Amino acid sequence: GELRRALAGVTPKVLTRQLRELERDGLVTRAPAATRPPRVVYSLTPLGASLVPLFDALVAWWQEHAREIEARRGGSA
């Protein structure tokens, strides 16, 4: 539910498929939580966590270059 809310433009079907692929590839683990209502908790594995510095670098690059890219698109960042 939290992921669905955070990713408002993603359909539940697509989100489920992507999470299953990430789990299959060893990037996340899926663990049912013993709560009411039932929940599932996803966590990064060590392999998934090894990607965090790469994503941080991409975010930093975007923050540095977003205005230039948006200007070339005719918009604003």
C-alpha positions in Angstrom: 0.0 0.0 0.0 2.8 2.5 0.9 4.6 1.8 -2.4 1.3 2.2 -4.4 0.7 5.6 -2.8 4.3 6.7 -3.3 4.2 5.6 -7.0 0.8 7.1 -7.9 1.2 6.7 -11.7 2.0 2.9 -11.5 -0.8 0.4 -11.7 -0.9 -2.4 -9.1 -0.3 -5.0 -11.8 2.8 -3.3 -13.0 4.1 -2.7 -9.4 3.5 -6.4 -8.5 5.3 -7.6 -11.6 8.3 -5.3 -11.0 8.5 -6.3 -7.3 8.5 -10.0 -8.3 11.3 -9.4 -10.8 13.3 -7.5 -8.3 12.8 -10.3 -5.8 13.7 -12.9 -8.5 16.9 -11.0 -9.3 17.9 -10.9 -5.6 17.6 -7.1 -5.2 14.7 -7.2 -2.6 13.2 -9.6 -0.2 9.6 -10.1 0.5 8.3 -10.9 4.0 4.7 -11.1 5.1 4.1 -9.1 8.3 1.9 -10.7 11.0 -0.5 -7.7 11.2 -4.1 -7.0 10.7 -4.8 -6.2 8.0 -2.1 -8.4 6.5 0.9 -6.6 5.0 4.0 -7.4 3.1 7.3 -5.8 3.8 9.9 -5.4 1.1 13.6 -4.8 2.0 16.7 -4.3 0.0 19.1 -7.2 0.0 22.9 -6.4 0.2 22.9 -6.7 -3.6 20.1 -4.2 -3.9 21.7 -1.9 -1.4 24.9 -1.9 -3.5 22.9 0.1 -6.1 22.1 3.0 -3.7 25.4 4.9 -4.4 24.6 4.7 -8.2 21.1 6.1 -7.7 22.5 8.8 -5.4 25.0 9.7 -8.2 22.1 9.8 -10.8 20.1 12.1 -8.5 23.0 14.4 -8.0 23.6 14.5 -11.8 20.0 15.3 -12.4 20.0 18.1 -9.8 23.0 19.6 -11.5 21.7 19.4 -15.0 17.9 19.5 -14.8 17.5 23.2 -15.6 19.6 22.8 -18.8 17.7 19.8 -19.9 14.3 21.3 -19.2 15.3 24.5 -21.0 16.2 22.5 -24.1 12.8 20.8 -23.9 11.1 24.2 -23.8 10.0 23.9 -20.1 11.4 24.7 -16.7 12.6 22.6 -13.9 
